[in-house]
Amino acid sequence: MSKAALSFLVLAIIAMTADQLLPPSMEAAGTISKTAAGMFATLFIAALFVGRRIKFDPVLRQAKP
């Protein structure tokens, strides 16, 4: 996992934790926290796809005589 993906995962967890700890009377802050958590989770998944390395093995692509 890349550093960016790990950072986005931690930020998403922090945002969801903050949403759970807010009192029910603070609906606006809860909505902002949920939106931030969704955005960070989406960025986490995108960072996982971007950080994935595709390994190329040249032995598998040799022409057969």
PyMOL Python script that loads the backbone (N, CA, C, O; Angstrom):
from pymol import cmd

cmd.read_pdbstr("""\
ATOM      1  N   MET A   1       0.853  -1.165   0.000  1.00  0.00           N
ATOM      2  CA  MET A   1       0.000   0.000   0.000  1.00  0.00           C
ATOM      3  C   MET A   1       0.904   1.235   0.000  1.00  0.00           C
ATOM      4  O   MET A   1       1.877   1.307   0.751  1.00  0.00           O
ATOM      5  N   SER A   2       0.576   2.178  -0.832  1.00  0.00           N
ATOM      6  CA  SER A   2       1.382   3.392  -0.934  1.00  0.00           C
ATOM      7  C   SER A   2       1.129   4.309   0.267  1.00  0.00           C
ATOM      8  O   SER A   2       0.162   4.139   1.011  1.00  0.00           O
ATOM      9  N   LYS A   3       2.018   5.275   0.430  1.00  0.00           N
ATOM     10  CA  LYS A   3       1.863   6.231   1.530  1.00  0.00           C
ATOM     11  C   LYS A   3       0.615   7.078   1.352  1.00  0.00           C
ATOM     12  O   LYS A   3      -0.058   7.415   2.326  1.00  0.00           O
ATOM     13  N   ALA A   4       0.305   7.422   0.103  1.00  0.00           N
ATOM     14  CA  ALA A   4      -0.901   8.225  -0.155  1.00  0.00           C
ATOM     15  C   ALA A   4      -2.155   7.435   0.212  1.00  0.00           C
ATOM     16  O   ALA A   4      -3.072   7.974   0.832  1.00  0.00           O
ATOM     17  N   ALA A   5      -2.195   6.161  -0.171  1.00  0.00           N
ATOM     18  CA  ALA A   5      -3.362   5.334   0.147  1.00  0.00           C
ATOM     19  C   ALA A   5      -3.524   5.191   1.658  1.00  0.00           C
ATOM     20  O   ALA A   5      -4.635   5.276   2.180  1.00  0.00           O
ATOM     21  N   LEU A   6      -2.424   4.976   2.345  1.00  0.00           N
ATOM     22  CA  LEU A   6      -2.488   4.854   3.802  1.00  0.00           C
ATOM     23  C   LEU A   6      -2.964   6.155   4.440  1.00  0.00           C
ATOM     24  O   LEU A   6      -3.745   6.134   5.391  1.00  0.00           O
ATOM     25  N   SER A   7      -2.500   7.272   3.925  1.00  0.00           N
ATOM     26  CA  SER A   7      -2.924   8.576   4.448  1.00  0.00           C
ATOM     27  C   SER A   7      -4.415   8.795   4.249  1.00  0.00           C
ATOM     28  O   SER A   7      -5.100   9.257   5.161  1.00  0.00           O
ATOM     29  N   PHE A   8      -4.926   8.469   3.065  1.00  0.00           N
ATOM     30  CA  PHE A   8      -6.362   8.641   2.804  1.00  0.00           C
ATOM     31  C   PHE A   8      -7.197   7.701   3.666  1.00  0.00           C
ATOM     32  O   PHE A   8      -8.292   8.065   4.095  1.00  0.00           O
ATOM     33  N   LEU A   9      -6.695   6.498   3.924  1.00  0.00           N
ATOM     34  CA  LEU A   9      -7.411   5.562   4.789  1.00  0.00           C
ATOM     35  C   LEU A   9      -7.504   6.115   6.206  1.00  0.00           C
ATOM     36  O   LEU A   9      -8.568   6.074   6.823  1.00  0.00           O
ATOM     37  N   VAL A  10      -6.401   6.629   6.717  1.00  0.00           N
ATOM     38  CA  VAL A  10      -6.391   7.195   8.067  1.00  0.00           C
ATOM     39  C   VAL A  10      -7.317   8.412   8.137  1.00  0.00           C
ATOM     40  O   VAL A  10      -8.056   8.569   9.109  1.00  0.00           O
ATOM     41  N   LEU A  11      -7.284   9.265   7.125  1.00  0.00           N
ATOM     42  CA  LEU A  11      -8.161  10.442   7.121  1.00  0.00           C
ATOM     43  C   LEU A  11      -9.637  10.041   7.070  1.00  0.00           C
ATOM     44  O   LEU A  11     -10.468  10.671   7.725  1.00  0.00           O
ATOM     45  N   ALA A  12      -9.969   9.010   6.310  1.00  0.00           N
ATOM     46  CA  ALA A  12     -11.359   8.550   6.248  1.00  0.00           C
ATOM     47  C   ALA A  12     -11.807   8.004   7.606  1.00  0.00           C
ATOM     48  O   ALA A  12     -12.936   8.245   8.033  1.00  0.00           O
ATOM     49  N   ILE A  13     -10.932   7.277   8.274  1.00  0.00           N
ATOM     50  CA  ILE A  13     -11.272   6.740   9.594  1.00  0.00           C
ATOM     51  C   ILE A  13     -11.442   7.869  10.604  1.00  0.00           C
ATOM     52  O   ILE A  13     -12.354   7.834  11.429  1.00  0.00           O
ATOM     53  N   ILE A  14     -10.568   8.866  10.541  1.00  0.00           N
ATOM     54  CA  ILE A  14     -10.681  10.007  11.453  1.00  0.00           C
ATOM     55  C   ILE A  14     -11.982  10.773  11.207  1.00  0.00           C
ATOM     56  O   ILE A  14     -12.644  11.186  12.159  1.00  0.00           O
ATOM     57  N   ALA A  15     -12.351  10.967   9.946  1.00  0.00           N
ATOM     58  CA  ALA A  15     -13.582  11.695   9.631  1.00  0.00           C
ATOM     59  C   ALA A  15     -14.819  10.934  10.117  1.00  0.00           C
ATOM     60  O   ALA A  15     -15.757  11.542  10.632  1.00  0.00           O
ATOM     61  N   MET A  16     -14.824   9.621   9.956  1.00  0.00           N
ATOM     62  CA  MET A  16     -15.970   8.833  10.430  1.00  0.00           C
ATOM     63  C   MET A  16     -16.027   8.812  11.953  1.00  0.00           C
ATOM     64  O   MET A  16     -17.111   8.844  12.536  1.00  0.00           O
ATOM     65  N   THR A  17     -14.870   8.758  12.594  1.00  0.00           N
ATOM     66  CA  THR A  17     -14.836   8.804  14.053  1.00  0.00           C
ATOM     67  C   THR A  17     -15.342  10.152  14.564  1.00  0.00           C
ATOM     68  O   THR A  17     -16.093  10.213  15.537  1.00  0.00           O
ATOM     69  N   ALA A  18     -14.930  11.215  13.907  1.00  0.00           N
ATOM     70  CA  ALA A  18     -15.402  12.549  14.297  1.00  0.00           C
ATOM     71  C   ALA A  18     -16.912  12.643  14.126  1.00  0.00           C
ATOM     72  O   ALA A  18     -17.587  13.246  14.960  1.00  0.00           O
ATOM     73  N   ASP A  19     -17.452  12.060  13.067  1.00  0.00           N
ATOM     74  CA  ASP A  19     -18.895  12.084  12.845  1.00  0.00           C
ATOM     75  C   ASP A  19     -19.625  11.334  13.956  1.00  0.00           C
ATOM     76  O   ASP A  19     -20.684  11.768  14.408  1.00  0.00           O
ATOM     77  N   GLN A  20     -19.068  10.220  14.391  1.00  0.00           N
ATOM     78  CA  GLN A  20     -19.713   9.427  15.441  1.00  0.00           C
ATOM     79  C   GLN A  20     -19.648  10.122  16.801  1.00  0.00           C
ATOM     80  O   GLN A  20     -20.536   9.940  17.634  1.00  0.00           O
ATOM     81  N   LEU A  21     -18.605  10.915  17.028  1.00  0.00           N
ATOM     82  CA  LEU A  21     -18.438  11.572  18.326  1.00  0.00           C
ATOM     83  C   LEU A  21     -19.174  12.902  18.436  1.00  0.00           C
ATOM     84  O   LEU A  21     -19.313  13.438  19.536  1.00  0.00           O
ATOM     85  N   LEU A  22     -19.646  13.443  17.318  1.00  0.00           N
ATOM     86  CA  LEU A  22     -20.375  14.713  17.363  1.00  0.00           C
ATOM     87  C   LEU A  22     -21.751  14.522  17.987  1.00  0.00           C
ATOM     88  O   LEU A  22     -22.397  13.497  17.766  1.00  0.00           O
ATOM     89  N   PRO A  23     -22.204  15.502  18.765  1.00  0.00           N
ATOM     90  CA  PRO A  23     -23.566  15.397  19.300  1.00  0.00           C
ATOM     91  C   PRO A  23     -24.600  15.543  18.172  1.00  0.00           C
ATOM     92  O   PRO A  23     -24.326  16.177  17.153  1.00  0.00           O
ATOM     93  N   PRO A  24     -25.771  14.960  18.359  1.00  0.00           N
ATOM     94  CA  PRO A  24     -26.811  15.015  17.303  1.00  0.00           C
ATOM     95  C   PRO A  24     -27.258  16.430  16.946  1.00  0.00           C
ATOM     96  O   PRO A  24     -27.804  16.644  15.864  1.00  0.00           O
ATOM     97  N   SER A  25     -27.041  17.387  17.823  1.00  0.00           N
ATOM     98  CA  SER A  25     -27.485  18.753  17.535  1.00  0.00           C
ATOM     99  C   SER A  25     -26.618  19.438  16.468  1.00  0.00           C
ATOM    100  O   SER A  25     -27.014  20.466  15.919  1.00  0.00           O
ATOM    101  N   MET A  26     -25.452  18.882  16.177  1.00  0.00           N
ATOM    102  CA  MET A  26     -24.549  19.493  15.193  1.00  0.00           C
ATOM    103  C   MET A  26     -24.688  18.764  13.847  1.00  0.00           C
ATOM    104  O   MET A  26     -23.764  18.079  13.408  1.00  0.00           O
ATOM    105  N   GLU A  27     -25.824  18.916  13.214  1.00  0.00           N
ATOM    106  CA  GLU A  27     -26.094  18.217  11.958  1.00  0.00           C
ATOM    107  C   GLU A  27     -25.224  18.712  10.811  1.00  0.00           C
ATOM    108  O   GLU A  27     -24.804  17.916   9.971  1.00  0.00           O
ATOM    109  N   ALA A  28     -24.950  19.995  10.762  1.00  0.00           N
ATOM    110  CA  ALA A  28     -24.142  20.544   9.664  1.00  0.00           C
ATOM    111  C   ALA A  28     -22.721  19.987   9.711  1.00  0.00           C
ATOM    112  O   ALA A  28     -22.172  19.594   8.682  1.00  0.00           O
ATOM    113  N   ALA A  29     -22.133  19.954  10.889  1.00  0.00           N
ATOM    114  CA  ALA A  29     -20.777  19.409  11.025  1.00  0.00           C
ATOM    115  C   ALA A  29     -20.766  17.916  10.722  1.00  0.00           C
ATOM    116  O   ALA A  29     -19.797  17.404  10.162  1.00  0.00           O
ATOM    117  N   GLY A  30     -21.834  17.217  11.086  1.00  0.00           N
ATOM    118  CA  GLY A  30     -21.936  15.782  10.785  1.00  0.00           C
ATOM    119  C   GLY A  30     -22.008  15.529   9.296  1.00  0.00           C
ATOM    120  O   GLY A  30     -21.402  14.582   8.793  1.00  0.00           O
ATOM    121  N   THR A  31     -22.744  16.366   8.587  1.00  0.00           N
ATOM    122  CA  THR A  31     -22.835  16.230   7.133  1.00  0.00           C
ATOM    123  C   THR A  31     -21.486  16.495   6.474  1.00  0.00           C
ATOM    124  O   THR A  31     -21.089  15.784   5.551  1.00  0.00           O
ATOM    125  N   ILE A  32     -20.792  17.508   6.946  1.00  0.00           N
ATOM    126  CA  ILE A  32     -19.465  17.817   6.403  1.00  0.00           C
ATOM    127  C   ILE A  32     -18.507  16.667   6.682  1.00  0.00           C
ATOM    128  O   ILE A  32     -17.704  16.301   5.823  1.00  0.00           O
ATOM    129  N   SER A  33     -18.588  16.100   7.874  1.00  0.00           N
ATOM    130  CA  SER A  33     -17.706  14.983   8.238  1.00  0.00           C
ATOM    131  C   SER A  33     -17.995  13.747   7.389  1.00  0.00           C
ATOM    132  O   SER A  33     -17.069  13.056   6.963  1.00  0.00           O
ATOM    133  N   LYS A  34     -19.272  13.467   7.143  1.00  0.00           N
ATOM    134  CA  LYS A  34     -19.630  12.325   6.296  1.00  0.00           C
ATOM    135  C   LYS A  34     -19.168  12.535   4.857  1.00  0.00           C
ATOM    136  O   LYS A  34     -18.701  11.603   4.202  1.00  0.00           O
ATOM    137  N   THR A  35     -19.301  13.763   4.377  1.00  0.00           N
ATOM    138  CA  THR A  35     -18.840  14.076   3.023  1.00  0.00           C
ATOM    139  C   THR A  35     -17.331  13.915   2.917  1.00  0.00           C
ATOM    140  O   THR A  35     -16.826  13.364   1.939  1.00  0.00           O
ATOM    141  N   ALA A  36     -16.618  14.394   3.919  1.00  0.00           N
ATOM    142  CA  ALA A  36     -15.156  14.259   3.926  1.00  0.00           C
ATOM    143  C   ALA A  36     -14.753  12.795   3.981  1.00  0.00           C
ATOM    144  O   ALA A  36     -13.819  12.386   3.291  1.00  0.00           O
ATOM    145  N   ALA A  37     -15.445  11.999   4.792  1.00  0.00           N
ATOM    146  CA  ALA A  37     -15.132  10.574   4.892  1.00  0.00           C
ATOM    147  C   ALA A  37     -15.360   9.874   3.554  1.00  0.00           C
ATOM    148  O   ALA A  37     -14.555   9.036   3.148  1.00  0.00           O
ATOM    149  N   GLY A  38     -16.436  10.207   2.877  1.00  0.00           N
ATOM    150  CA  GLY A  38     -16.700   9.622   1.557  1.00  0.00           C
ATOM    151  C   GLY A  38     -15.659  10.029   0.532  1.00  0.00           C
ATOM    152  O   GLY A  38     -15.228   9.211  -0.281  1.00  0.00           O
ATOM    153  N   MET A  39     -15.256  11.290   0.567  1.00  0.00           N
ATOM    154  CA  MET A  39     -14.239  11.776  -0.365  1.00  0.00           C
ATOM    155  C   MET A  39     -12.900  11.087  -0.102  1.00  0.00           C
ATOM    156  O   MET A  39     -12.228  10.662  -1.042  1.00  0.00           O
ATOM    157  N   PHE A  40     -12.509  10.975   1.167  1.00  0.00           N
ATOM    158  CA  PHE A  40     -11.241  10.326   1.494  1.00  0.00           C
ATOM    159  C   PHE A  40     -11.273   8.834   1.155  1.00  0.00           C
ATOM    160  O   PHE A  40     -10.260   8.276   0.731  1.00  0.00           O
ATOM    161  N   ALA A  41     -12.419   8.189   1.336  1.00  0.00           N
ATOM    162  CA  ALA A  41     -12.529   6.775   0.985  1.00  0.00           C
ATOM    163  C   ALA A  41     -12.404   6.583  -0.526  1.00  0.00           C
ATOM    164  O   ALA A  41     -11.770   5.633  -0.986  1.00  0.00           O
ATOM    165  N   THR A  42     -13.012   7.489  -1.294  1.00  0.00           N
ATOM    166  CA  THR A  42     -12.892   7.423  -2.754  1.00  0.00           C
ATOM    167  C   THR A  42     -11.447   7.657  -3.191  1.00  0.00           C
ATOM    168  O   THR A  42     -10.943   6.961  -4.073  1.00  0.00           O
ATOM    169  N   LEU A  43     -10.791   8.624  -2.583  1.00  0.00           N
ATOM    170  CA  LEU A  43      -9.389   8.882  -2.901  1.00  0.00           C
ATOM    171  C   LEU A  43      -8.499   7.713  -2.477  1.00  0.00           C
ATOM    172  O   LEU A  43      -7.495   7.429  -3.131  1.00  0.00           O
ATOM    173  N   PHE A  44      -8.863   7.034  -1.386  1.00  0.00           N
ATOM    174  CA  PHE A  44      -8.121   5.847  -0.950  1.00  0.00           C
ATOM    175  C   PHE A  44      -8.190   4.750  -2.006  1.00  0.00           C
ATOM    176  O   PHE A  44      -7.173   4.140  -2.336  1.00  0.00           O
ATOM    177  N   ILE A  45      -9.377   4.500  -2.535  1.00  0.00           N
ATOM    178  CA  ILE A  45      -9.532   3.465  -3.567  1.00  0.00           C
ATOM    179  C   ILE A  45      -8.789   3.863  -4.834  1.00  0.00           C
ATOM    180  O   ILE A  45      -8.154   3.027  -5.476  1.00  0.00           O
ATOM    181  N   ALA A  46      -8.871   5.145  -5.194  1.00  0.00           N
ATOM    182  CA  ALA A  46      -8.142   5.611  -6.381  1.00  0.00           C
ATOM    183  C   ALA A  46      -6.635   5.471  -6.186  1.00  0.00           C
ATOM    184  O   ALA A  46      -5.924   5.095  -7.118  1.00  0.00           O
ATOM    185  N   ALA A  47      -6.145   5.767  -4.992  1.00  0.00           N
ATOM    186  CA  ALA A  47      -4.708   5.634  -4.722  1.00  0.00           C
ATOM    187  C   ALA A  47      -4.275   4.175  -4.767  1.00  0.00           C
ATOM    188  O   ALA A  47      -3.145   3.876  -5.152  1.00  0.00           O
ATOM    189  N   LEU A  48      -5.159   3.271  -4.379  1.00  0.00           N
ATOM    190  CA  LEU A  48      -4.825   1.846  -4.477  1.00  0.00           C
ATOM    191  C   LEU A  48      -4.669   1.427  -5.936  1.00  0.00           C
ATOM    192  O   LEU A  48      -3.753   0.677  -6.274  1.00  0.00           O
ATOM    193  N   PHE A  49      -5.562   1.912  -6.802  1.00  0.00           N
ATOM    194  CA  PHE A  49      -5.461   1.564  -8.223  1.00  0.00           C
ATOM    195  C   PHE A  49      -4.229   2.186  -8.867  1.00  0.00           C
ATOM    196  O   PHE A  49      -3.539   1.529  -9.646  1.00  0.00           O
ATOM    197  N   VAL A  50      -3.949   3.445  -8.549  1.00  0.00           N
ATOM    198  CA  VAL A  50      -2.805   4.132  -9.147  1.00  0.00           C
ATOM    199  C   VAL A  50      -1.494   3.543  -8.648  1.00  0.00           C
ATOM    200  O   VAL A  50      -0.536   3.436  -9.414  1.00  0.00           O
ATOM    201  N   GLY A  51      -1.436   3.162  -7.388  1.00  0.00           N
ATOM    202  CA  GLY A  51      -0.209   2.645  -6.803  1.00  0.00           C
ATOM    203  C   GLY A  51       0.099   1.209  -7.155  1.00  0.00           C
ATOM    204  O   GLY A  51       1.178   0.710  -6.837  1.00  0.00           O
ATOM    205  N   ARG A  52      -0.827   0.544  -7.800  1.00  0.00           N
ATOM    206  CA  ARG A  52      -0.612  -0.862  -8.139  1.00  0.00           C
ATOM    207  C   ARG A  52       0.447  -0.983  -9.232  1.00  0.00           C
ATOM    208  O   ARG A  52       0.406  -0.277 -10.239  1.00  0.00           O
ATOM    209  N   ARG A  53       1.374  -1.874  -9.016  1.00  0.00           N
ATOM    210  CA  ARG A  53       2.454  -2.094  -9.976  1.00  0.00           C
ATOM    211  C   ARG A  53       2.134  -3.337 -10.806  1.00  0.00           C
ATOM    212  O   ARG A  53       1.800  -4.387 -10.257  1.00  0.00           O
ATOM    213  N   ILE A  54       2.237  -3.216 -12.108  1.00  0.00           N
ATOM    214  CA  ILE A  54       2.034  -4.361 -12.997  1.00  0.00           C
ATOM    215  C   ILE A  54       3.408  -4.899 -13.356  1.00  0.00           C
ATOM    216  O   ILE A  54       4.220  -4.211 -13.976  1.00  0.00           O
ATOM    217  N   LYS A  55       3.653  -6.128 -12.961  1.00  0.00           N
ATOM    218  CA  LYS A  55       4.958  -6.721 -13.206  1.00  0.00           C
ATOM    219  C   LYS A  55       4.973  -7.364 -14.588  1.00  0.00           C
ATOM    220  O   LYS A  55       4.017  -8.022 -14.998  1.00  0.00           O
ATOM    221  N   PHE A  56       6.064  -7.161 -15.283  1.00  0.00           N
ATOM    222  CA  PHE A  56       6.216  -7.699 -16.627  1.00  0.00           C
ATOM    223  C   PHE A  56       7.332  -8.720 -16.614  1.00  0.00           C
ATOM    224  O   PHE A  56       8.450  -8.419 -16.197  1.00  0.00           O
ATOM    225  N   ASP A  57       7.039  -9.913 -17.063  1.00  0.00           N
ATOM    226  CA  ASP A  57       8.035 -10.971 -17.109  1.00  0.00           C
ATOM    227  C   ASP A  57       8.371 -11.232 -18.570  1.00  0.00           C
ATOM    228  O   ASP A  57       7.557 -11.813 -19.289  1.00  0.00           O
ATOM    229  N   PRO A  58       9.563 -10.814 -19.032  1.00  0.00           N
ATOM    230  CA  PRO A  58       9.907 -10.972 -20.453  1.00  0.00           C
ATOM    231  C   PRO A  58      10.060 -12.442 -20.868  1.00  0.00           C
ATOM    232  O   PRO A  58       9.994 -12.746 -22.059  1.00  0.00           O
ATOM    233  N   VAL A  59      10.259 -13.337 -19.936  1.00  0.00           N
ATOM    234  CA  VAL A  59      10.410 -14.761 -20.271  1.00  0.00           C
ATOM    235  C   VAL A  59       9.108 -15.316 -20.831  1.00  0.00           C
ATOM    236  O   VAL A  59       9.135 -16.196 -21.692  1.00  0.00           O
ATOM    237  N   LEU A  60       7.995 -14.830 -20.371  1.00  0.00           N
ATOM    238  CA  LEU A  60       6.697 -15.333 -20.829  1.00  0.00           C
ATOM    239  C   LEU A  60       6.373 -14.889 -22.253  1.00  0.00           C
ATOM    240  O   LEU A  60       5.494 -15.471 -22.889  1.00  0.00           O
ATOM    241  N   ARG A  61       7.059 -13.876 -22.763  1.00  0.00           N
ATOM    242  CA  ARG A  61       6.726 -13.337 -24.073  1.00  0.00           C
ATOM    243  C   ARG A  61       7.717 -13.760 -25.160  1.00  0.00           C
ATOM    244  O   ARG A  61       7.751 -13.160 -26.234  1.00  0.00           O
ATOM    245  N   GLN A  62       8.512 -14.775 -24.890  1.00  0.00           N
ATOM    246  CA  GLN A  62       9.473 -15.234 -25.901  1.00  0.00           C
ATOM    247  C   GLN A  62       8.724 -15.967 -27.009  1.00  0.00           C
ATOM    248  O   GLN A  62       7.748 -16.677 -26.767  1.00  0.00           O
ATOM    249  N   ALA A  63       9.211 -15.771 -28.223  1.00  0.00           N
ATOM    250  CA  ALA A  63       8.614 -16.448 -29.363  1.00  0.00           C
ATOM    251  C   ALA A  63       9.073 -17.913 -29.374  1.00  0.00           C
ATOM    252  O   ALA A  63      10.230 -18.231 -29.099  1.00  0.00           O
ATOM    253  N   LYS A  64       8.131 -18.774 -29.698  1.00  0.00           N
ATOM    254  CA  LYS A  64       8.469 -20.206 -29.746  1.00  0.00           C
ATOM    255  C   LYS A  64       9.013 -20.550 -31.120  1.00  0.00           C
ATOM    256  O   LYS A  64       8.478 -20.106 -32.136  1.00  0.00           O
ATOM    257  N   PRO A  65      10.078 -21.343 -31.151  1.00  0.00           N
ATOM    258  CA  PRO A  65      10.670 -21.700 -32.460  1.00  0.00           C
ATOM    259  C   PRO A  65       9.843 -22.690 -33.237  1.00  0.00           C
ATOM    260  O   PRO A  65      10.219 -23.075 -34.344  1.00  0.00           O
TER     261      PRO A  65
END
""", "prot")
cmd.dss("prot")
cmd.show_as("cartoon", "prot")
cmd.util.cbc("prot")
cmd.orient("prot")
